[in-house]
């Protein structure tokens, strides 16, 4: 494991350092690797979406991270391209795909440009990328997705909802309003539906309590134990907005 260099925060967003183990969240024990969105399996919301027939044709997993969702879809027979800005994430995702015995095309690319990823995608999955971008980047990202997709392509986008409980280690700038989604997606994508969903994280209630001081410094509030929900594995659940849209 690479030596830890510094503390990760939403402000500097050095995701590659986090994936490579060179950084960690403030409050995490030295040497411990914690990637909150990596639960070692696909998100249940994505599994349910696939089961409901939400994917077709060539699939682009934008911001694929460590590849669990892309691996799920490839295992179901889809032609999947996973894209991320972190070389460490792409490298680890490729190893996971090989271990699962599936073929996924993993590429490193800037989400605001999507250079070199190809074209004519039929379906896009964004499983938590949009809220990692600033507002200027979100607009460019929507345009880039439009460029690489065919007319009528489907977009399934999951992002942090405004209803995320106060005190969780998520900065306010990452909480996405419906107005923000309409403003940045609307020129290129027809939003057909917005509903609520939840994602599991690698946080537990106990870990959030241990991180309480760091959370209070970053967000101005401590986690409220009554507001924090967990799944059957004790993993903290995060409210998400699910956006279903079609390329104009």
KOLBA-729368 format. One record per residue: x, y, z of N, C-alpha, C in turn; residue number from 1. Coordinates in steps of 0.02 Angstrom, whole numbers, plus 32768, in hexadecimal, padded with zeros to 4 digits. Layout:
[node [X, Y, Z], [X, Y, Z], [X, Y, Z], NUM]
...
***
This chain:
[node [802A, 7FC4, 8000], [8000, 8000, 8000], [802C, 803E, 8000], 1]
[node [8018, 806F, 7FD8], [803F, 80AD, 7FD6], [803B, 80D2, 8018], 2]
[node [8070, 80F6, 8027], [8070, 811C, 8066], [803D, 8154, 8063], 3]
[node [801C, 815E, 809A], [7FEA, 8193, 809D], [800D, 81D7, 809F], 4]
[node [7FF6, 8204, 8073], [8016, 8245, 806C], [7FF2, 827C, 8092], 5]
[node [7FB0, 827A, 8091], [7F8B, 82B2, 80AE], [7F42, 829F, 80B7], 6]
[node [7F1B, 82CF, 80CE], [7ED4, 82C4, 80DA], [7EAC, 82D6, 809D], 7]
[node [7E7E, 82AA, 808C], [7E50, 82B7, 8054], [7E17, 82E3, 806C], 8]
[node [7E00, 830F, 8041], [7DC4, 8337, 8051], [7D9D, 8344, 8011], 9]
[node [7D5D, 8355, 8019], [7D34, 8365, 7FDF], [7D4F, 83A4, 7FBB], 10]
[node [7D72, 83CE, 7FE0], [7D88, 840C, 7FC2], [7DBF, 8401, 7F8E], 11]
[node [7DF0, 83D6, 7F9E], [7E26, 83CD, 7F6D], [7E16, 8395, 7F3B], 12]
[node [7DEC, 8366, 7F4D], [7DD2, 8334, 7F1E], [7E09, 8310, 7EF8], 13]
[node [7E3E, 82FE, 7F1A], [7E73, 82D6, 7EFB], [7E60, 828C, 7F01], 14]
[node [7E32, 8278, 7ED6], [7E16, 8234, 7EDB], [7E4B, 81FF, 7ECD], 15]
[node [7E79, 820D, 7EA0], [7EAB, 81DB, 7E91], [7ED6, 81CA, 7ECE], 16]
[node [7EE6, 81FD, 7EF6], [7F0D, 81F1, 7F33], [7EE6, 81C5, 7F63], 17]
[node [7EA4, 81CE, 7F65], [7E7A, 81A5, 7F91], [7E78, 815D, 7F78], 18]
[node [7E6D, 8154, 7F36], [7E6B, 8111, 7F1A], [7EAD, 80ED, 7F22], 19]
[node [7EE4, 8112, 7F1D], [7F27, 80F4, 7F21], [7F3F, 80E9, 7F68], 20]
[node [7F18, 8100, 7F9A], [7F2B, 80F7, 7FDF], [7F5D, 8129, 7FF8], 21]
[node [7F67, 8161, 7FD3], [7F96, 8194, 7FE8], [7F75, 81C9, 8013], 22]
[node [7F33, 81C6, 8019], [7F0E, 81F7, 8040], [7ED4, 81D4, 8061], 23]
[node [7EB9, 81F2, 8096], [7E7F, 81D6, 80B7], [7E55, 8210, 80D3], 24]
[node [7E19, 8200, 80E7], [7DEE, 8232, 8105], [7E08, 8245, 814A], 25]
[node [7E02, 8284, 815A], [7E15, 829C, 819C], [7DEE, 8276, 81D1], 26]
[node [7E12, 825A, 8201], [7DF2, 8234, 8236], [7DF9, 81E9, 822F], 27]
[node [7E0E, 81D2, 81F3], [7E18, 818B, 81E8], [7E5D, 8178, 8201], 28]
[node [7E63, 813D, 821F], [7EA2, 8127, 823C], [7ED9, 8126, 8207], 29]
[node [7F16, 813A, 8219], [7F4E, 8139, 81EA], [7F58, 80F3, 81CB], 30]
[node [7F61, 80F2, 8189], [7F6B, 80B3, 8166], [7F2C, 8090, 8152], 31]
[node [7EF3, 80A7, 816B], [7EB3, 8087, 8159], [7E97, 80A7, 811A], 32]
[node [7E84, 807D, 80EA], [7E68, 8096, 80AC], [7E1C, 8095, 80B1], 33]
[node [7DFD, 80CF, 80A7], [7DB4, 80D4, 80A9], [7D9D, 80F9, 806B], 34]
[node [7D79, 80D8, 8040], [7D5A, 80F7, 8006], [7D0F, 80F0, 8010], 35]
[node [7CEE, 8125, 8027], [7CA9, 811F, 803E], [7C78, 8102, 800C], 36]
[node [7C84, 810E, 7FCB], [7C54, 80F7, 7F99], [7C65, 80B1, 7F7E], 37]
[node [7C9C, 8093, 7F96], [7CAE, 8050, 7F81], [7C95, 801E, 7FB4], 38]
[node [7C61, 7FFA, 7FA2], [7C43, 7FC8, 7FD0], [7C54, 7F81, 7FBA], 39]
[node [7C7E, 7F7A, 7F86], [7C93, 7F39, 7F70], [7C60, 7F13, 7F47], 40]
[node [7C2C, 7F35, 7F32], [7BF7, 7F17, 7F09], [7BD0, 7F4F, 7EE8], 41]
[node [7BA7, 7F40, 7EB6], [7B7E, 7F74, 7E96], [7B4C, 7F91, 7EC8], 42]
[node [7B3A, 7FD0, 7EBD], [7B05, 7FEE, 7EE5], [7AC3, 7FCC, 7ED6], 43]
[node [7A9C, 7FC0, 7F0A], [7A5C, 7F9D, 7F01], [7A2E, 7FC3, 7ED0], 44]
[node [7A31, 8005, 7ED1], [7A08, 802D, 7EA3], [7A19, 801E, 7E5B], 45]
[node [7A5A, 8013, 7E4E], [7A6F, 8002, 7E09], [7A5B, 7FBB, 7DF8], 46]
[node [7A61, 7F8D, 7E27], [7A4B, 7F48, 7E1C], [7A01, 7F47, 7E0A], 47]
[node [79D9, 7F6C, 7E31], [7991, 7F6F, 7E24], [7982, 7F8E, 7DE0], 48]
[node [79A8, 7FC1, 7DCE], [799E, 7FE2, 7D8E], [79AD, 7FB3, 7D54], 49]
[node [79E3, 7F8D, 7D5B], [79F4, 7F5B, 7D27], [79BE, 7F25, 7D23], 50]
[node [79A6, 7F0F, 7D5C], [7972, 7EDB, 7D5E], [7932, 7EF4, 7D3C], 51]
[node [7926, 7F35, 7D40], [78E9, 7F52, 7D23], [78F2, 7F62, 7CD9], 52]
[node [792C, 7F52, 7CBB], [7936, 7F5D, 7C74], [794C, 7FA4, 7C63], 53]
[node [796D, 7FC6, 7C91], [7981, 800B, 7C86], [79BB, 8015, 7C57], 54]
[node [79DE, 7FE0, 7C45], [7A1A, 7FE6, 7C1B], [7A0F, 7FC3, 7BD8], 55]
[node [7A30, 7FDF, 7BA5], [7A2D, 7FC0, 7B63], [7A6B, 7FD3, 7B3B], 56]
[node [7A7D, 7FA9, 7B0C], [7AB3, 7FB9, 7ADD], [7AF6, 7FC6, 7AFD], 57]
[node [7B19, 7FF7, 7AE1], [7B5A, 800B, 7AFB], [7B50, 8037, 7B39], 58]
[node [7B71, 8025, 7B6F], [7B68, 8048, 7BAF], [7BA7, 806D, 7BC2], 59]
[node [7B9F, 80AC, 7BD7], [7BD6, 80D4, 7BF2], [7BCB, 80DD, 7C3C], 60]
[node [7BFC, 80C5, 7C64], [7BFA, 80D0, 7CAC], [7C29, 810A, 7CBB], 61]
[node [7C0C, 8145, 7CC4], [7C32, 8183, 7CCC], [7C44, 818D, 7D15], 62]
[node [7C85, 8191, 7D24], [7C9A, 8193, 7D69], [7C94, 814F, 7D88], 63]
[node [7CB2, 811D, 7D67], [7CA6, 80D7, 7D79], [7CC9, 80C3, 7DBA], 64]
[node [7CF9, 80EB, 7DD2], [7D1B, 80D9, 7E10], [7D3C, 8095, 7E0B], 65]
[node [7D30, 806A, 7E3B], [7D50, 8028, 7E3D], [7D29, 7FF4, 7E15], 66]
[node [7CF6, 8009, 7DF1], [7CDA, 7FDF, 7DBC], [7CA3, 7FAF, 7DCD], 67]
[node [7C89, 7FAF, 7E0A], [7C59, 7F7C, 7E1D], [7C19, 7F7E, 7DF3], 68]
[node [7C00, 7FBA, 7DE4], [7BC3, 7FBF, 7DBC], [7BD1, 7FAA, 7D74], 69]
[node [7C0A, 7FBE, 7D59], [7C1D, 7FAA, 7D15], [7C24, 7F5F, 7D0F], 70]
[node [7C41, 7F40, 7D42], [7C4A, 7EF7, 7D43], [7C07, 7ED4, 7D44], 71]
[node [7BD9, 7EEE, 7D6D], [7B95, 7ED2, 7D6E], [7B76, 7ED1, 7D29], 72]
[node [7B79, 7F0A, 7D06], [7B59, 7F10, 7CC5], [7B7C, 7EE6, 7C90], 73]
[node [7BBE, 7EE3, 7C93], [7BE2, 7EB9, 7C63], [7BD0, 7E70, 7C6D], 74]
[node [7BC6, 7E5C, 7CAC], [7BB3, 7E18, 7CBB], [7B6E, 7E06, 7CA1], 75]
[node [7B46, 7E39, 7C92], [7B03, 7E2E, 7C76], [7B03, 7E33, 7C2A], 76]
[node [7B3F, 7E3A, 7C0D], [7B45, 7E38, 7BC4], [7B4A, 7E7B, 7BA2], 77]
[node [7B4B, 7EB1, 7BC7], [7B50, 7EF3, 7BA7], [7B97, 7F03, 7B94], 78]
[node [7B9F, 7F29, 7B5F], [7BE0, 7F44, 7B4A], [7BEC, 7F84, 7B73], 79]
[node [7C1A, 7F81, 7BA4], [7C20, 7FB6, 7BD5], [7C65, 7FD8, 7BCF], 80]
[node [7C63, 801B, 7BD0], [7C9F, 8043, 7BD6], [7C9C, 8068, 7C18], 81]
[node [7CCD, 805F, 7C43], [7CD1, 8083, 7C82], [7D05, 80B9, 7C7E], 82]
[node [7CF2, 80F5, 7C92], [7D1E, 812F, 7C8C], [7D27, 814F, 7CD1], 83]
[node [7D65, 8161, 7CE1], [7D72, 8184, 7D20], [7DB0, 81B0, 7D16], 84]
[node [7DB5, 81E4, 7D3F], [7DEF, 8210, 7D3C], [7E2A, 81F9, 7D65], 85]
[node [7E22, 81C2, 7D8A], [7E56, 81A9, 7DB6], [7E79, 816C, 7D97], 86]
[node [7EB9, 8171, 7D88], [7EDC, 8136, 7D6D], [7EDE, 80FC, 7D9E], 87]
[node [7EE2, 810A, 7DDF], [7EE2, 80D4, 7E11], [7E9F, 80B0, 7E11], 88]
[node [7E68, 80D5, 7E0B], [7E26, 80B5, 7E0A], [7E1F, 8089, 7DCC], 89]
[node [7E34, 80A2, 7D92], [7E2F, 807C, 7D54], [7E58, 803C, 7D59], 90]
[node [7E93, 8040, 7D74], [7EBF, 8006, 7D7A], [7E9F, 7FD1, 7DA8], 91]
[node [7E84, 7FE7, 7DE0], [7E64, 7FB8, 7E0E], [7E24, 7F9B, 7DF1], 92]
[node [7DFD, 7FC5, 7DCD], [7DBF, 7FAD, 7DAE], [7DCE, 7F77, 7D7B], 93]
[node [7E03, 7F80, 7D54], [7E15, 7F4D, 7D22], [7E27, 7F0B, 7D44], 94]
[node [7E49, 7F0E, 7D7D], [7E5A, 7ED1, 7DA1], [7E1B, 7EAF, 7DBD], 95]
[node [7DED, 7ED7, 7DD5], [7DAE, 7EBA, 7DEF], [7D87, 7E98, 7DB7], 96]
[node [7D84, 7EB9, 7D7C], [7D60, 7E9B, 7D44], [7D7F, 7E59, 7D30], 97]
[node [7DC2, 7E56, 7D2E], [7DE5, 7E18, 7D1D], [7DD5, 7DE2, 7D50], 98]
[node [7DD3, 7DF5, 7D90], [7DC4, 7DC4, 7DC4], [7D7D, 7DA9, 7DBD], 99]
[node [7D4F, 7DD3, 7DA3], [7D0A, 7DBD, 7D99], [7D00, 7D99, 7D56], 100]
[node [7D34, 7D99, 7D2C], [7D30, 7D77, 7CEC], [7D04, 7D9A, 7CB9], 101]
[node [7D02, 7DDD, 7CBC], [7CD9, 7E03, 7C8C], [7D05, 7E35, 7C66], 102]
[node [7CED, 7E49, 7C2C], [7D10, 7E79, 7C02], [7CF1, 7EBE, 7C0A], 103]
[node [7D18, 7EEE, 7C23], [7D03, 7F33, 7C27], [7D3C, 7F5E, 7C0B], 104]
[node [7D2B, 7F8E, 7BE3], [7D5C, 7FBD, 7BC8], [7D61, 7FF7, 7BF9], 105]
[node [7D98, 7FF9, 7C1F], [7DA3, 802E, 7C4F], [7DD4, 8061, 7C33], 106]
[node [7DC1, 80A1, 7C36], [7DE9, 80D7, 7C1B], [7DEE, 8111, 7C4D], 107]
[node [7E26, 8134, 7C4C], [7E2C, 8171, 7C73], [7E1C, 81AC, 7C45], 108]
[node [7DEF, 81D7, 7C5C], [7DDC, 8211, 7C34], [7DBD, 8246, 7C61], 109]
[node [7DC5, 8285, 7C4C], [7DA7, 82BD, 7C6F], [7D5C, 82BD, 7C60], 110]
[node [7D33, 82BC, 7C94], [7CEB, 82B7, 7C8C], [7CCE, 82F3, 7C66], 111]
[node [7CEF, 832C, 7C69], [7CD5, 8367, 7C46], [7CE4, 8366, 7BFC], 112]
[node [7D0D, 8337, 7BE6], [7D1F, 8332, 7B9F], [7D0F, 82EE, 7B81], 113]
[node [7D1B, 82B9, 7BA8], [7D0F, 8273, 7B92], [7D33, 8265, 7B50], 114]
[node [7D70, 827F, 7B4A], [7D98, 8272, 7B0F], [7DAE, 822A, 7B0B], 115]
[node [7DA9, 820D, 7AD0], [7DC2, 81CA, 7AC4], [7D96, 8191, 7ADC], 116]
[node [7D59, 81A1, 7AF4], [7D2F, 816B, 7B0F], [7D04, 814A, 7AD9], 117]
[node [7D01, 8169, 7A9E], [7CD7, 814E, 7A69], [7C96, 8174, 7A63], 118]
[node [7C66, 8157, 7A41], [7C26, 8179, 7A35], [7BEE, 8147, 7A2E], 119]
[node [7BB2, 8161, 7A23], [7B77, 8138, 7A17], [7B64, 810B, 7A52], 120]
[node [7B6F, 8125, 7A8F], [7B58, 80FF, 7AC9], [7B0C, 8102, 7ACE], 121]
[node [7AEF, 80CA, 7AE3], [7AA7, 80C5, 7AE9], [7A8E, 80D6, 7B2F], 122]
[node [7AB8, 80C9, 7B61], [7AA5, 80D4, 7BA7], [7AE1, 80EF, 7BCD], 123]
[node [7AD4, 811F, 7BF9], [7B07, 813A, 7C26], [7AF2, 812E, 7C6E], 124]
[node [7B21, 8116, 7C96], [7B18, 8112, 7CDE], [7B47, 8142, 7D00], 125]
[node [7B2C, 816E, 7D28], [7B54, 819B, 7D53], [7B41, 8189, 7D9B], 126]
[node [7B6D, 8165, 7DBB], [7B60, 814D, 7DFF], [7B8A, 8175, 7E30], 127]
[node [7B79, 81B7, 7E36], [7B9B, 81E1, 7E67], [7BD4, 820B, 7E4C], 128]
[node [7BD5, 8217, 7E0A], [7C09, 8244, 7DEE], [7BF2, 828D, 7DEF], 129]
[node [7BB4, 8299, 7DDA], [7B9C, 82DE, 7DD0], [7BA9, 830A, 7E0C], 130]
[node [7B9C, 82F1, 7E49], [7BA4, 831B, 7E84], [7BED, 8327, 7E96], 131]
[node [7C1B, 8305, 7E75], [7C63, 8311, 7E82], [7C7E, 834C, 7E59], 132]
[node [7C57, 8364, 7E2A], [7C6C, 839A, 7DFD], [7C53, 83DD, 7E16], 133]
[node [7C76, 8413, 7E03], [7C5B, 8455, 7E12], [7C29, 8467, 7DDC], 134]
[node [7C08, 84A0, 7DE3], [7BD0, 84AF, 7DB7], [7BE6, 84B8, 7D6E], 135]
[node [7C1E, 84D8, 7D63], [7C38, 84E0, 7D1F], [7C47, 849C, 7D00], 136]
[node [7C64, 8470, 7D27], [7C74, 842D, 7D0F], [7C35, 8405, 7D01], 137]
[node [7C02, 840E, 7D29], [7BC3, 83E9, 7D1F], [7BA5, 83F9, 7CDB], 138]
[node [7BA7, 8439, 7CC8], [7B8C, 844E, 7C88], [7BB4, 842F, 7C4E], 139]
[node [7BF6, 8431, 7C54], [7C22, 8415, 7C21], [7C19, 83C9, 7C1C], 140]
[node [7C10, 83AA, 7C55], [7C06, 8361, 7C58], [7BC5, 834D, 7C34], 141]
[node [7B90, 8372, 7C40], [7B50, 8363, 7C1E], [7B58, 8368, 7BD2], 142]
[node [7B7E, 839A, 7BBC], [7B8A, 83A3, 7B74], [7BB6, 836A, 7B59], 143]
[node [7BE8, 8356, 7B7F], [7C14, 831F, 7B69], [7BED, 82DD, 7B63], 144]
[node [7BC2, 82D0, 7B93], [7B99, 8294, 7B8F], [7B6D, 8296, 7B51], 145]
[node [7B50, 82CF, 7B43], [7B26, 82D7, 7B07], [7B4E, 82C7, 7AC8], 146]
[node [7B8C, 82DD, 7AC6], [7BB6, 82D3, 7A8A], [7BC5, 8289, 7A7E], 147]
[node [7BCF, 8262, 7AB3], [7BE4, 821C, 7AA9], [7BA9, 81EC, 7AA6], 148]
[node [7B6C, 8205, 7AAF], [7B32, 81D9, 7AAE], [7B09, 81E2, 7A6E], 149]
[node [7AE6, 81AE, 7A5C], [7ABA, 81B2, 7A22], [7A79, 81D6, 7A35], 150]
[node [7A55, 81F2, 7A03], [7A14, 8211, 7A12], [79E5, 81DF, 7A34], 151]
[node [79C4, 81F6, 7A68], [7995, 81CC, 7A8C], [79B5, 81A0, 7AC1], 152]
[node [79F7, 81A6, 7ACB], [7A19, 817E, 7AFE], [79FD, 818D, 7B43], 153]
[node [7A02, 815C, 7B70], [79E8, 8164, 7BB4], [7A21, 8176, 7BE3], 154]
[node [7A12, 81A3, 7C12], [7A41, 81B5, 7C47], [7A21, 81A4, 7C8A], 155]
[node [7A46, 817E, 7CB3], [7A32, 816F, 7CF7], [7A65, 818E, 7D25], 156]
[node [7A51, 81C2, 7D49], [7A80, 81E9, 7D72], [7A6B, 81E8, 7DBB], 157]
[node [7A9A, 81D4, 7DE6], [7A8F, 81D4, 7E2E], [7ABE, 8207, 7E4D], 158]
[node [7AA2, 8234, 7E76], [7ACC, 8267, 7E97], [7AB0, 8273, 7EDE], 159]
[node [7ADA, 8292, 7F08], [7AC5, 82A1, 7F4C], [7A87, 82CD, 7F4C], 160]
[node [7A56, 82B9, 7F74], [7A19, 82E0, 7F7A], [7A21, 8316, 7FAF], 161]
[node [79F7, 8349, 7FAB], [79F9, 837E, 7FDE], [79E4, 8365, 8022], 162]
[node [79C3, 832A, 8024], [79AA, 830F, 8063], [79DF, 82E7, 808A], 163]
[node [7A1F, 82E8, 8074], [7A53, 82C5, 8099], [7A54, 82E1, 80E1], 164]
[node [7A53, 82B5, 8114], [7A4F, 82CD, 8159], [7A88, 82FB, 816C], 165]
[node [7A79, 832F, 8191], [7AAB, 835D, 81A9], [7ADE, 8338, 81D4], 166]
[node [7B1D, 8348, 81CB], [7B51, 832A, 81F3], [7B75, 82F1, 81D2], 167]
[node [7B5B, 82D8, 8199], [7B81, 82A5, 8175], [7BBB, 82C8, 8151], 168]
[node [7BF1, 82A3, 8142], [7C2D, 82C4, 8126], [7C26, 82D4, 80DC], 169]
[node [7BF4, 82FC, 80CC], [7BE8, 8312, 8087], [7BDF, 835D, 8089], 170]
[node [7C08, 8381, 8063], [7C04, 83CA, 8063], [7BC5, 83E0, 803F], 171]
[node [7BAC, 841B, 8051], [7B6D, 8434, 8036], [7B6F, 843B, 7FEB], 172]
[node [7BAA, 844C, 7FCF], [7BB0, 8456, 7F87], [7BA2, 8417, 7F5F], 173]
[node [7BA7, 83DD, 7F7F], [7B9B, 839E, 7F5C], [7B53, 8388, 7F5F], 174]
[node [7B28, 83AC, 7F83], [7AE1, 839C, 7F86], [7ABF, 83BE, 7F4B], 175]
[node [7A9D, 8397, 7F22], [7A85, 83AF, 7EE1], [7A3A, 83BC, 7EE2], 176]
[node [7A27, 83F7, 7ECD], [79E1, 840A, 7EC8], [79C4, 83F6, 7E84], 177]
[node [7983, 83F2, 7E81], [7962, 83E5, 7E41], [796F, 841D, 7E10], 178]
[node [7971, 845B, 7E29], [797F, 8494, 7DFD], [79C4, 848E, 7DDE], 179]
[node [79F5, 8477, 7E04], [7A38, 846F, 7DEA], [7A39, 843B, 7DB2], 180]
[node [7A17, 8404, 7DBC], [7A15, 83D0, 7D8A], [79F3, 83E8, 7D4A], 181]
[node [79BC, 840C, 7D50], [799B, 8427, 7D15], [79C7, 8459, 7CF1], 182]
[node [79EA, 8483, 7D17], [7A13, 84B7, 7CF8], [7A4D, 849A, 7CD1], 183]
[node [7A6D, 8466, 7CEB], [7AA8, 844C, 7CCB], [7A9B, 8414, 7C98], 184]
[node [7A66, 83EE, 7CA3], [7A56, 83B9, 7C74], [7A26, 83CE, 7C3D], 185]
[node [79FC, 83FF, 7C4C], [79C2, 840E, 7C22], [79D0, 841E, 7BDA], 186]
[node [7A09, 843C, 7BCB], [7A17, 844F, 7B85], [7A22, 8412, 7B59], 187]
[node [7A3A, 83DC, 7B76], [7A4E, 83A2, 7B4F], [7A26, 8363, 7B5E], 188]
[node [7A03, 8363, 7B97], [79E0, 8328, 7BAD], [799A, 833A, 7BC4], 189]
[node [796A, 8314, 7BB0], [7925, 831E, 7BC7], [791B, 82F4, 7C06], 190]
[node [7913, 8317, 7C3E], [7909, 82F3, 7C7D], [78C2, 82D8, 7C7F], 191]
[node [78BE, 8296, 7C85], [787D, 8275, 7C84], [7861, 8267, 7CC9], 192]
[node [788F, 825F, 7CF9], [7878, 824E, 7D3C], [78AF, 825D, 7D6F], 193]
[node [789C, 8270, 7DAB], [78CA, 8277, 7DE3], [78A8, 8257, 7E20], 194]
[node [78CA, 8225, 7E3C], [78AF, 8203, 7E76], [78E6, 81FC, 7EAB], 195]
[node [78D2, 81E2, 7EE4], [7902, 81D8, 7F1A], [791E, 8191, 7F19], 196]
[node [795C, 818B, 7F2C], [797D, 8149, 7F32], [79AC, 814C, 7F6E], 197]
[node [79CB, 8115, 7F7E], [79FE, 8114, 7FB2], [7A3A, 80EC, 7F9A], 198]
[node [7A76, 8101, 7FAF], [7AB3, 80DC, 7FA2], [7AD0, 80C6, 7FE5], 199]
[node [7AEE, 808B, 7FE6], [7B13, 8075, 8020], [7B5A, 8093, 801D], 200]
[node [7B77, 809D, 8057], [7BBB, 80B6, 805C], [7BE4, 8085, 8087], 201]
[node [7C25, 808F, 8089], [7C4E, 8066, 80B5], [7C52, 8082, 80FB], 202]
[node [7C2E, 80B9, 8109], [7C29, 80D3, 814C], [7BFB, 80A7, 8177], 203]
[node [7C09, 80A6, 81B7], [7BDA, 8089, 81E8], [7BC9, 80C1, 8219], 204]
[node [7B96, 80B6, 8242], [7B85, 80E7, 8275], [7BC0, 80F2, 82A4], 205]
[node [7BE3, 80BB, 82B5], [7C1B, 80C0, 82E3], [7C54, 80E9, 82C5], 206]
[node [7C61, 80DE, 8285], [7C97, 8104, 8264], [7C85, 814D, 825F], 207]
[node [7C46, 815C, 8250], [7C31, 81A2, 824D], [7C3A, 81C3, 8291], 208]
[node [7C2C, 819E, 82C6], [7C36, 81BA, 8309], [7C80, 81C9, 8315], 209]
[node [7CAC, 819D, 82FE], [7CF3, 81A8, 8306], [7D0B, 81E3, 82DC], 210]
[node [7CEA, 81EE, 82A4], [7CFD, 8226, 8278], [7CDB, 8267, 828D], 211]
[node [7CB5, 8265, 82C3], [7C8B, 829E, 82D6], [7CB0, 82E0, 82D8], 212]
[node [7CEB, 82E2, 82F4], [7D0F, 8322, 82F9], [7D20, 833D, 82B4], 213]
[node [7D37, 8311, 8287], [7D48, 8328, 8243], [7D0A, 833F, 821E], 214]
[node [7CD3, 8319, 8227], [7C95, 832C, 8206], [7C7D, 8370, 821E], 215]
[node [7C82, 837B, 825F], [7C6C, 83BB, 827B], [7C95, 83F4, 825F], 216]
[node [7CD6, 83E9, 8256], [7D01, 841E, 823A], [7CEF, 842D, 81F2], 217]
[node [7CE1, 83F9, 81CA], [7CD6, 8402, 8183], [7C8F, 8419, 8172], 218]
[node [7C5E, 8402, 8199], [7C19, 840F, 8186], [7BF3, 8439, 81B9], 219]
[node [7C11, 8444, 81F4], [7BF0, 846D, 8227], [7BBC, 8448, 824F], 220]
[node [7BB9, 8406, 8247], [7B87, 83E0, 826D], [7BA1, 839A, 8279], 221]
[node [7B88, 837C, 82AE], [7B9A, 8337, 82BD], [7B63, 8309, 82A2], 222]
[node [7B76, 82CB, 8291], [7B43, 829C, 8279], [7B0C, 8293, 82AC], 223]
[node [7ACE, 8297, 8296], [7A96, 8289, 82C3], [7A85, 823F, 82C0], 224]
[node [7A90, 8219, 82F5], [7A87, 81D1, 82F2], [7A41, 81BC, 82DF], 225]
[node [7A0F, 81E3, 82F0], [79CB, 81D1, 82DF], [79BC, 81DC, 8295], 226]
[node [79E2, 8209, 8275], [79D7, 8218, 822F], [79FD, 81E8, 8201], 227]
[node [7A31, 81C9, 821B], [7A5B, 819D, 81F2], [7A39, 8158, 81EC], 228]
[node [7A2E, 8142, 81AE], [7A10, 8101, 81A1], [7A46, 80D1, 8189], 229]
[node [7A3F, 8091, 819B], [7A6F, 805E, 8185], [7A4A, 8025, 8164], 230]
[node [7A6F, 7FFE, 813B], [7A51, 7FC3, 811D], [7A5C, 7F86, 8149], 231]
[node [7A4B, 7F4B, 812F], [7A4F, 7F0E, 8157], [7A97, 7EFB, 8168], 232]
[node [7AC7, 7F1A, 8146], [7B0D, 7F0D, 8155], [7B2B, 7F42, 8183], 233]
[node [7B02, 7F71, 8199], [7B1A, 7FA6, 81C4], [7B3B, 7FDF, 819F], 234]
[node [7B34, 7FE0, 815D], [7B53, 8015, 8135], [7B25, 8052, 8133], 235]
[node [7B41, 808C, 813E], [7B1A, 80CA, 813D], [7AFE, 80D6, 80F7], 236]
[node [7ABE, 80E7, 80F4], [7A9C, 80F5, 80B5], [7A99, 8140, 80A9], 237]
[node [7AA6, 8153, 806B], [7AA6, 8199, 8058], [7A6C, 81A7, 8028], 238]
[node [7A41, 81D7, 8037], [7A0C, 81E9, 8008], [7A28, 8203, 7FC6], 239]
[node [7A0E, 81EB, 7F90], [7A23, 81FF, 7F4D], [79E7, 8215, 7F24], 240]
[node [79F5, 823F, 7EF3], [79C2, 824E, 7EC0], [79D2, 8222, 7E83], 241]
[node [799F, 8203, 7E68], [79A6, 81DC, 7E2B], [7985, 8202, 7DF2], 242]
[node [79AC, 8212, 7DBF], [7993, 8237, 7D85], [7993, 820A, 7D48], 243]
[node [795A, 8204, 7D28], [7955, 81E0, 7CE9], [794A, 8213, 7CB2], 244]
[node [7976, 8212, 7C80], [7973, 8245, 7C4B], [7980, 8225, 7C07], 245]
[node [796E, 8249, 7BD3], [7978, 8231, 7B8E], [799D, 8266, 7B66], 246]
[node [79CD, 824F, 7B3D], [79F3, 827E, 7B14], [79C6, 82A0, 7AE0], 247]
[node [79CC, 82E1, 7ADD], [79A4, 8307, 7AAD], [79BF, 82FC, 7A67], 248]
***
